[in-house]
Amino acid sequence: MSLWNTIIVAFIALKRNPTRALLTTLGIMIGIAAVITMMEIGRGSSNSIRNSIEKMGANSVTIMPGWVRVGGISRGANTRVSLMPSDAEAIGRECPSVAYYSPLVWANGNQVIYGSNNWVPNRIIGSAPDYMKIVNWQIAEGRNFTERELEHRVSVCLVGSTIVRELFDGRSPIDCEMRIRNTTFKVIGVLGSKGSSMSGSDQDDIIIAPWTTVRMRLTGLRSGSATSTTSTAASRPGELYPGTGVALYPAQDSSLTSDKLLVPRFTYIDQIVFSAVSPEKVPQAVREAALVLRERHNLKPDQDDDFRIFNSAEFMAMLSSTSVIMTNLLLIVALISLLVGGVGIMNIMLVSVTERTREIGLRMAVGARSRDILKQFLVEAIVLCLVGGIIGILMGHGAALLVETYLKWPIESSPGAVVAAFCVSVAVGIVFGFYPAYKASKLDPIDALRYE
């Protein structure tokens, strides 16, 4: 009997009792549906993590000051004053694996005022123009500030879409002037929207300005030695070294102080960010930057770094591996349900062999061979599993869509998972259908005909 005829006979046999056939495939349906749902949710989560990190800059590396201990007590993270603008320039100049670099200065917590509206942004950042390239941030309207504006400490800024909505009532803020503390900033650009970060914070609630302007106008100078345990701001132009109490220079006129602010060479910054020329060069760029900073900070081989380096690529790999582990664990649970469904199919097929003993004997009596009987029952098991697999794939994709709609979890279809589900369905049918089919093929025709 040809394979096509065998398949037709198998379908006819299954149609005799559709309810039992449906219940038999229920375990396979649930197992395949669980596999498809878990794979789509897992892929969606992994891609969401990857996209979030790429928004922050896939090749970006952040350097932060270290911490100090006084009397055996740690002052906490970022308490050491150790990073200078010249460090950032040295990294860009002496590290061939570094593409772009930027000093960072933070001025969070300041109120912004425009007309009768006011707002306290989530972040106020001072940076260099290349910061936009490092974090892969597009400018939706207007322009970026220039190196010349950075050098001359011009009070210009870029704002996020949240600032546009809350402070400017959704109108274009280009060329508008807003006030931060006692300084007026001119808006020259609007940042493209990035949405929420992985931690849930609003990435668009931000103002970015030249770091020199932010340091001089908003936060004040931070000065000290590379091993200082505090970050004291110079309250007077002559008090360049904190704690000395000695004015090294005469007091300047107030107009000169406000109009021609001078930046001492030893002004300290909060962070340094840079991007590697490619994702593969990130580890090498980190090593080069660490060597440059250790040399510039005169650290001996036995001394610890007075800075900390955070690599977004490592962060991405850690989160992705965690997501993969969780997906695989859920996949194992789904495969267990497939195993249970396979046992159910074996059980029903054994019952079917017992019920159809006389039919098997009659087929053998009219010329059917043992391999024909084996093929018939094996095809029936495979057909059951394939039908259950197809329904399970549809159920799994539907469940994933419900999760996306109501739980707002990201999902992504997986063609590979669909192909794997078909293969698994066939494999389950063969593995768990072989023994009942083999048992049927070994029946004695005379005994089968006598069976009641």
N, C-alpha and C positions, 0 to 999 in steps of 0.2 A: 504494500500500500504506500502510495507517495506521501510526501510530507504534507502537501496541501490537503489531500483527503483526510490525513490524520488530524489536521487542525480543524477541519469541518466536523469530523466525528467528535472531537473534543468539545467544540462549541455546542453541538447537539446534546451531548451528555450533560454539560453544565446547565443548559436551558431547562432540563427536566426538573431541577430543583433550584430556582434562582435565589430563593431566600437563603438556603444553606450556602450557596456559592458566595453571596454577598457577605454573610457573616464570616465565612472562611477568610475572605480577603480583608476583613476589617482590621486585623492586626497589621497587615502589610500597609494598608492605607495610613494608619496612625503613625507607623514607623517612618514611612517615606515623607509624610507631611511634617513630622518633627524634624527630620533631617533637612528638608528644604527650608523650613522656617528658620532653623538655627543657622544655616549657612548664609541665608540672605541677611539676617540680623548681624551676624558676625562680620560679614564683608562690609556692610554698611557702617558698622562701628569703627572698623579699621580704617576705612576711607575717610570717615569723619575726623578721626584723630589725625590722619595724615594731612588732610586739608587744613585743619586748624593750625597745625605746626607750620605748614607751608605759608599760611597767611602771616605768621610771625617771622618768616624767613627760614627756608629749609636748610640753608648753609650758615645760618647766623650763629655766632658765638658771643657770649656775654662774659665780661671780666668785671668782677666786683671786688671791693676792698675786703680784706680779711677781718679778723677779730683780734682783740687784745685781752690780756689778763692782767689784772692789777691785784697784787696780794693773793694770787691763786684764784681770783674770781673773774670769770669771763664777763666782759662788757656786752657780749652779744655780737651778732653778725653786723658787718659794715661799720664797726666802730673804729677800725684802724683807718687813718688818713694816709693813703699810699698812692693813689692814682692821680696823675697830672696830664694835662693836654699834650705835653711833649711825649708822654708814654704812648698815647694813641698815634701821634705822628711817627714815632719810631717804629711802631708795629706796621704801619702802612708803608714805611720806607724800607725796612730791613727784612720783612717777611714776604718772600716771593709767592707764597700760597694764599696770601690775603688779597682779596679783590677791592673791597671798600671798608672803610673804618669811620667811626664817629664817636666823639666823646658824648656822654649823656649827663645831664643835670636835671634833678627832679625838684619841682616846686609845687607839690600837691597841697591841697587844703586852702588855696587862695580863692577868694570870691572874684567872679568876673561880672562886670556891670556894663550893660548897653542900654542906654535910654532909661526906661523905667523897669527893665528886666534885670534880674541877677541870677547867677548860677554858680555852683561850686563844682567844677569838673572833676571827674574821676582821676584824671592824670593831666599834669602840665609838664611837658618835657622840653628841655633844651638840648638841641642836637646840631649836627652838621648837615649840610644838604644831602650827603650820600646816605643818610639814615633811611630815606625813602626806598633806596635800592636794596639796602640790607634787609629790611623787613618786608620787601615786596609789596609796598603800599602805593597804589595809584592815586593820582590827583584828579578828582572828578571835575573840578572847576578852578580856574585861576592858574597859578604857577607856584613853584617852589621858591624858597629864598635862595640867594646866591652866596658864593664865597665872599664876595665883596661886602654884602650886607652882614655876613657873619663877622668879618674882620672889623667892621665899623660899628658893630653892636647896634644895628638898626632895629627898632621896635616893630617888627613885622611878625606875623604868625600864620599858621595853618590851623584850621578847625575841623573837627569831625562832624558827622551828620547829626549827632545828638545835640551838639552845641548850636548848630543851625536851627534845629527844631525848638529847643528850649529858650535860647537867648534871642534869636532873630525871627522867631515865629514862622520858620520855614522859608523866609525870603532869602534871596541871595545876599551873603554878607560881604561880597568882594568890595574892597575899598572902604568898608565901614570901620569905624574906630571904636574899640571897647577898652575898658579900663580894668587893669589887674593891679591891685594895691594902688600905688600912686603913679603908675606908668600907663600910658596910652599905647595900645598895640593896634596896628593896622592889619586887617585881615586881607591876605593876598591869595589865599587858596583854600579850597574845600577838599578834604580827603574822601576817597572812595569808601563806601560803607563796608565794614568787615563783620558786623554782627557781634554776637557774644563769643567770649573765649570759652575754653574747656572748663574753666572754673566758674563760668556763669557771669563774669563781669562784662560790662559794656565796653567794647574796644573802640567804639565811635565817640565816647564821651571823653574827648582828648583835645588838647591844644599843644601844638608843636611850634617852637620858636628857635632862633639861633641860641646856642648854648651860652655864648658870651653875654647876650642880652639878659637871659634868665639868671645867670650867675650874678651879674652886676646890678640888675634892676630889681630882682625879686628875692633872691636868697641871700645875697651878700657874699663876700669873699670867704672861702674856707681855706685857711692856711695853716701850716705847721710842717714838721719834719715827717719823713717817711715812717718813723716809728712812733709818732704821736699817739697818745691814748685817747685824745679828745679831738673833736672837730670844731674848734672855736672860730667863730667868724670875727674878722677884724671890725670893731665897731667904729674906729676912727682911721682916716687915711694914713696917719703916721704910725699907727700901732700894727706893724706888719707881722711881728712875731708875738703870738699870744702869750700872756703871762709875764712879759718883761716889764710892762708898765712904763717903758721908756719910749717917747716919741722920737723917732729917728729923723723925721722931716717936719718942717713947719706946717702948721695947719693951712689947708687950702681954702681959697674963697669958695663960698657956697655955690656960686654960679659955675665956677670951674669944676667943682666936684660933680655937679649934676649934668653938665654939658660935655665934659671931656674926661670921662672915667678911664683910668689907666688900669690895665690888667697886669698884676705882678706875674713874673715868670713862674712862681711857685704856687699859683692858684690851683686848688685841687678840685677834682670832678668826682661824680658819684659812681659812674660806670664807664666802661668802654665796650662798644659793640663792634664787631667786624664780621664780614662774610668771606668764606673761602671761594676760590675760583671755581670749585666744583664740589659736589657732595663727597667725592672720593678723597679730596684734599683737606677735608675738615680736620682729621686727626693730625695731619702734618702741620696745618696752620696753627692748631692749638699748641703743639710742641714748640714751634718757632716763636710764637707770642710769649710763651712761658719763659723761654731762654732769654728773650730780649728784656722782659720785665725783671727777671732775676739779676741780669747784668746791670741794668739801669738802677736798680734799688740796692746794689752792692751787697747782695745776699751771699753768704758763704755756703759751701756745699752741705754743711751740716745744719743749716738754718731752714726752717719751714718757709713756704711761700707767704708773703704778706698780701696775697690776693687769692681770689677763687675764680675758677673758669667753669662756665656752664655751657654745655654743648647741646644744641637743639636736636642734632642727629641722634645722640645717645638717648635723649628724652623720647624721641619718636620711636626708637627701637625698643625702649623699655615698655612704653604704652602699647605698642603693636604686639610685642611678645605676650603681654598680659592679656590682651584681647584674644590672641590666638589660643592661649591656654584655656581661657574660659569657653571659647567656641568649641574647642576639642573636647572639653569635659561634657558640655551639653550634647555634642555629637555622639559621644560614647553612650550617654543615656538613651539617645534616639536609636542607636544601633541595638541596644538591649531590647527595645520594643520590637525592632525588626526580628530579632532572634525569637522572641515570644510569638510573633506572627508566623514565623516559619514553622515552629513546633505545632501551632494550630493547624496549619495547612497539612503537615504530615499526619496529624491525628485524623482530620477529615478525609484525607485520601485513603488512609487505612480502613476507615469505616466504609468508604465508597467501594473499595476492593471487596470487602466482605459482602456488601449488599448486592454487588454485581457479579458474584461468583458464577452463577448460571450463565450470565451473558458472556463472561470470559470463556467458559467451557464451550458455549455454542460457537463463538468466533473461532476457537481452536479446532472445533469439529469440522467447520467448513473450510479450513485451510489456513487460518491465521497462524503465523509462527510466533515463537516466544518474543523475538525482538519487535514484532509488530505490536504485541500487547504492551511491552515495555515502553515503546515509543508513544503509544496512545496515552497511557497514564502519565508519562513524563511530560508530554505536551499539555495535558490538562492542568498539571501543576504549574507549568510555566505560564500558561494563559491566565490562570487565576492570579498569579503574582504580577504579571504585566498589567492586567486590568486594575488590580489594587494599586500598583505603582503609578499608573496614569492618574487615577483619581486622587492618590496621595499627593502627587506633584501639584495638581490644581488646588487641593485643600491647603497645602503648605504655602503656596504663593498667596492664596487668599488670606490665610492667617497672618502672613507677613505684612500684607497691605493693611489689615485691621490694626496691627501693632503700630504701623507708621501713621495711620489716620488718628487713632485715639490716644496712643501713648507718645506720639511725636518722636519715636525712635527712628534713626536713619536706617534704611535698608537698601540693598543693591542686589539685583537679580544675578544668579550665578549659573550660566549655561553649563559649566563644568559639573555643577551639582545635579543638574537635570540629567545629563548623560550618565553620571555616576549612579543616579537613582534607577535608571533603566537597567544598567548593568547589574546593580545589586538585586533588583527584582528578578532578573533572569537567573542570577546565581542562587538566590533563595529557592526559586522554583526547582532548579536542578538538584541542589543539595538535599532539600527536604522532601522532594517528590520522588527521588530515585528509589529509596527503600520500598515505599508502597508499590511503585511500578515494578520493581524487581520481584517483589513478593507475588504480584499478580501474574507476572510472566512465568513463574515457576509452578503455577497450579497444574495439577494433572487434569486433562480434559474430561476423563470419565468421572473422576471424583467431583469435578466442578458441575457437571451435568446432573449428578445425583444430589447436589447440595440443595437443601430446603431453607 
